[in-house]
Amino acid sequence: MWKMLRLVPPNKYSRLKLGLEVVRETYHLLTPPAKAYIEAVDIYRRGHRDCIDALYYATAKAEKIYLAIDYRFLEFLKSYGYEVEGIVATPGDLKELSAGNPRFNYSSKKQ
């Protein structure tokens, strides 16, 4: 919501509505496991002050799925030795991810 408030002008609401409908129709609910919450708390206490980012990362790691994150969070994770290979994709990777690049093969990750 915060991003929408800052980035989407009123004349683009219909496009925003379409995008939200597509997300709801194609994405599946993922409940973070308990260990993801624990890791998210650790990330937060180390200095990354966005607890939602931390929970997304920890859930993606636990569930063996990819997560698109910003470069700043990626550098934070690397600086503290968190695993990033095979877990995170940056905004620059999204084109390859959506094109089915084998580097981002979901079916081989989820077990």
PAZAPA-4460 file (N, C-alpha, C; in steps of 0.05 Angstrom, whole numbers, plus 32768, in hexadecimal, padded with zeros to 4 digits):
% residues 111
    n_x    n_y    n_z   ca_x   ca_y   ca_z    c_x    c_y    c_z   seq   type   mol
   8010   7FE8   8000   8000   8000   8000   8011   8019   8000     1      M     A
   8027   8019   8010   8038   8031   8011   8044   8037   7FF6     2      W     A
   804C   8023   7FE7   8057   8027   7FCD   8042   8033   7FBA     3      K     A
   802A   8028   7FBC   8014   8031   7FAB   800E   804F   7FB1     4      M     A
   800D   8055   7FCA   8007   8071   7FD2   801C   8084   7FC7     5      L     A
   8035   807C   7FC7   804A   808D   7FBE   804E   808E   7FA0     6      R     A
   8049   8077   7F92   8051   8074   7F77   803A   8075   7F62     7      L     A
   8022   806F   7F6A   800D   806C   7F56   7FFA   8084   7F56     8      V     A
   7FFA   8093   7F40   7FE8   80AA   7F3E   7FCB   80A0   7F3A     9      P     A
   7FB8   80B1   7F42   7F9C   80A9   7F40   7F93   80A0   7F23    10      P     A
   7F9F   80AB   7F0F   7F97   80A4   7EF4   7FA1   8088   7EEB    11      N     A
   7FB0   807B   7EFD   7FBB   8060   7EF7   7FAE   804A   7F09    12      K     A
   7F99   8052   7F18   7F8C   803E   7F2A   7F80   8026   7F1B    13      Y     A
   7F76   802A   7F03   7F6B   8013   7EF5   7F81   7FFF   7EEE    14      S     A
   7F98   8008   7EE7   7FAF   7FF7   7EE1   7FB8   7FE9   7EFB    15      R     A
   7FB9   7FF8   7F10   7FC0   7FED   7F2A   7FAC   7FD7   7F32    16      L     A
   7F93   7FDC   7F2E   7F7E   7FC8   7F35   7F83   7FAE   7F25    17      K     A
   7F88   7FB1   7F0B   7F8E   7F9A   7EFA   7FA6   7F8A   7F04    18      L     A
   7FBB   7F98   7F0B   7FD3   7F8B   7F16   7FCD   7F7C   7F30    19      G     A
   7FBE   7F88   7F41   7FB7   7F7A   7F5B   7FA6   7F62   7F56    20      L     A
   7F93   7F64   7F43   7F82   7F4D   7F3D   7F93   7F36   7F31    21      E     A
   7FA6   7F3C   7F20   7FB8   7F27   7F15   7FC7   7F19   7F2C    22      V     A
   7FD2   7F29   7F3E   7FE1   7F1E   7F54   7FCF   7F0B   7F64    23      V     A
   7FB7   7F14   7F6B   7FA5   7F03   7F7B   7F9D   7EEA   7F6D    24      R     A
   7F9B   7EEB   7F53   7F92   7ED3   7F43   7FA9   7EBF   7F3F    25      E     A
   7FC2   7EC8   7F3F   7FD8   7EB6   7F37   7FEB   7EAF   7F4E    26      T     A
   7FEA   7EBD   7F64   7FFC   7EB7   7F7A   7FEF   7EA6   7F8F    27      Y     A
   7FFF   7E98   7F9E   7FF4   7E86   7FB2   7FFE   7E90   7FCE    28      H     A
   7FED   7E8E   7FE1   7FF4   7E96   7FFC   800A   7E84   8007    29      L     A
   801E   7E90   8013   8034   7E82   801F   8036   7E8B   803C    30      L     A
   8033   7E78   804E   8034   7E7E   806B   8051   7E7A   8074    31      T     A
   805D   7E8F   807F   8079   7E8C   8088   807B   7E78   809F    32      P     A
   808F   7E66   809D   8093   7E53   80B3   809F   7E61   80CB    33      P     A
   809E   7E55   80E2   80A8   7E61   80FB   80C5   7E69   80F9    34      A     A
   80D5   7E58   80EC   80F2   7E5E   80EA   80F7   7E78   80D9    35      K     A
   80E5   7E7F   80C7   80E8   7E97   80B8   80E4   7EB0   80C9    36      A     A
   80D1   7EAE   80DC   80CE   7EC5   80EE   80E6   7EC9   8100    37      Y     A
   80F2   7EB3   8109   810B   7EB5   8119   8121   7EC2   8109    38      I     A
   8125   7EB9   80F0   813A   7EC5   80E0   8134   7EE2   80DA    39      E     A
   811B   7EE9   80D5   8113   7F04   80D0   811A   7F16   80E8    40      A     A
   8116   7F0D   80FF   811C   7F1C   8118   813B   7F20   8119    41      V     A
   814A   7F0C   8112   8167   7F0E   8112   8170   7F23   80FD    42      D     A
   8165   7F23   80E6   816C   7F36   80D1   8165   7F53   80DB    43      I     A
   814E   7F56   80E7   8145   7F70   80F1   8158   7F7A   8107    44      Y     A
   8160   7F68   8119   8171   7F70   812F   818E   7F76   8125    45      R     A
   8195   7F6C   810E   81AF   7F73   8103   81AF   7F8E   80F5    46      R     A
   8198   7F99   80F2   8197   7FB4   80E7   8185   7FB9   80CF    47      G     A
   817A   7FA5   80C3   8168   7FAA   80AD   814C   7FAF   80B8    48      H     A
   8144   7FC8   80B7   812C   7FD1   80C5   8112   7FCD   80B7    49      R     A
   8112   7FBD   80A2   80F8   7FB6   8095   80F2   7F99   809B    50      D     A
   80E1   7F95   80AF   80DC   7F7A   80B9   80CD   7F6A   80A4    51      C     A
   80BD   7F77   8092   80AF   7F68   807D   80C3   7F5D   8069    52      I     A
   80D6   7F6D   8060   80EC   7F64   804F   80FA   7F4B   805B    53      D     A
   8100   7F4E   8075   810E   7F38   8083   80FD   7F1F   8083    54      A     A
   80E4   7F21   8088   80D2   7F0A   8088   80CF   7EFE   806C    55      L     A
   80CD   7F0F   8058   80CB   7F05   803C   80E4   7EF4   8036    56      Y     A
   80FC   7F00   803C   8115   7EF2   8036   8116   7ED7   8045    57      Y     A
   8110   7ED7   805F   8113   7EBF   806F   80FF   7EAA   8066    58      A     A
   80E7   7EB2   805D   80D3   7E9F   8053   80DC   7E94   8039    59      T     A
   80E6   7EA4   8027   80F0   7E9B   800D   8106   7E86   8011    60      A     A
   8118   7E8C   8024   812E   7E79   802A   8123   7E5F   8034    61      K     A
   8111   7E60   8047   8106   7E48   8053   80F5   7E38   803F    62      A     A
   80E8   7E45   802D   80D6   7E37   801A   80E4   7E31   8000    63      E     A
   80FD   7E39   7FFD   810C   7E34   7FE5   80FF   7E40   7FCC    64      K     A
   80F8   7E5A   7FCE   80EC   7E68   7FB7   80FC   7E82   7FB4    65      I     A
   80FA   7E8E   7F9C   8108   7EA7   7F97   80F8   7EBF   7FA1    66      Y     A
   8107   7ED3   7FA9   80FC   7EEC   7FB3   810B   7F03   7FA5    67      L     A
   80FC   7F16   7F9A   8108   7F2E   7F8E   810B   7F43   7FA4    68      A     A
   8124   7F4C   7FA8   8129   7F60   7FBC   8139   7F77   7FB0    69      I     A
   813B   7F8D   7FBE   814A   7FA4   7FB5   8168   7FA0   7FBB    70      D     A
   8179   7FAF   7FAD   8196   7FAC   7FAF   81A0   7FB2   7FCC    71      Y     A
   8193   7FC5   7FD9   819C   7FCD   7FF4   8199   7FB5   8007    72      R     A
   8182   7FA8   8006   817D   7F91   8017   8190   7F7A   8010    73      F     A
   8195   7F76   7FF6   81A7   7F62   7FED   81C3   7F66   7FF9    74      L     A
   81CC   7F7F   7FF8   81E7   7F85   8003   81E7   7F81   8021    75      E     A
   81D1   7F88   802F   81D0   7F83   804C   81D2   7F66   8052    76      F     A
   81C3   7F55   8044   81C3   7F38   8048   81DF   7F2D   8044    77      L     A
   81EC   7F35   802E   8207   7F2C   8028   821B   7F34   803E    78      K     A
   8218   7F4D   8047   822B   7F57   805B   822A   7F47   8075    79      S     A
   8214   7F3B   807B   8211   7F2B   8093   8213   7F0D   808E    80      Y     A
   821A   7F05   8075   821E   7EEA   806F   8205   7ED9   806B    81      G     A
   81EE   7EE6   8066   81D6   7ED7   8060   81D8   7ECB   8044    82      Y     A
   81CC   7EB4   8041   81CC   7EA6   8027   81BA   7EB6   8014    83      E     A
   81C4   7EBC   7FFC   81B5   7ECA   7FE8   81B3   7EBB   7FCE    84      V     A
   81C7   7EAB   7FC7   81C7   7E9D   7FAE   81B0   7E89   7FAD    85      E     A
   81A0   7E8A   7F99   818A   7E78   7F96   8171   7E80   7FA6    86      G     A
   8173   7E97   7FB3   815C   7EA0   7FC4   8152   7EBB   7FBA    87      I     A
   8164   7ECE   7FB5   815B   7EE8   7FAE   8161   7EEF   7F91    88      V     A
   8150   7F00   7F86   8154   7F0C   7F6C   8151   7F2A   7F6F    89      A     A
   8161   7F39   7F61   815F   7F56   7F63   814C   7F60   7F4D    90      T     A
   8144   7F7A   7F4F   8132   7F84   7F3A   813E   7F80   7F1E    91      P     A
   8159   7F81   7F1B   8165   7F7C   7F01   8163   7F60   7EF8    92      G     A
   815E   7F4D   7F0A   815B   7F31   7F03   813E   7F2A   7EFA    93      D     A
   812C   7F3B   7EFF   810F   7F34   7EFA   8109   7F2E   7EDD    94      L     A
   8117   7F3B   7ECB   8112   7F35   7EAE   811A   7F18   7EA8    95      K     A
   8132   7F10   7EB2   813B   7EF5   7EAE   8129   7EE1   7EBC    96      E     A
   8120   7EE8   7ED4   810F   7ED7   7EE4   80F5   7ED1   7ED5    97      L     A
   80E9   7EE6   7ECA   80CF   7EE3   7EBC   80D3   7ED5   7EA1    98      S     A
   80EB   7ED6   7E96   80F0   7ECA   7E7C   80F7   7EAC   7E7E    99      A     A
   80F8   7EA2   7E97   80FD   7E86   7E9B   811A   7E7E   7E9A   100      G     A
   812C   7E91   7EA0   8149   7E8B   7EA1   814D   7E74   7EB5   101      N     A
   815C   7E60   7EAC   8161   7E48   7EBD   816D   7E4F   7ED8   102      P     A
   817B   7E66   7EDA   8186   7E6E   7EF4   816F   7E72   7F08   103      R     A
   8158   7E78   7EFE   8140   7E7D   7F10   812C   7E67   7F0B   104      F     A
   8133   7E4F   7F0D   8120   7E39   7F08   8111   7E31   7F22   105      N     A
   80F9   7E3B   7F24   80E9   7E35   7F3C   80E4   7E18   7F40   106      Y     A
   80DE   7E09   7F2B   80D6   7DED   7F2E   80EC   7DDC   7F3A   107      S     A
   8105   7DE4   7F36   811B   7DD4   7F41   8120   7DDC   7F5E   108      S     A
   8116   7DF2   7F67   811B   7DFB   7F82   8107   7DF1   7F96   109      K     A
   80ED   7DF3   7F90   80D8   7DEB   7FA2   80D6   7DCD   7FA3   110      K     A
   80D7   7DC1   7FBB   80D6   7DA4   7FBD   80BD   7D9B   7FCB   111      Q     A
***
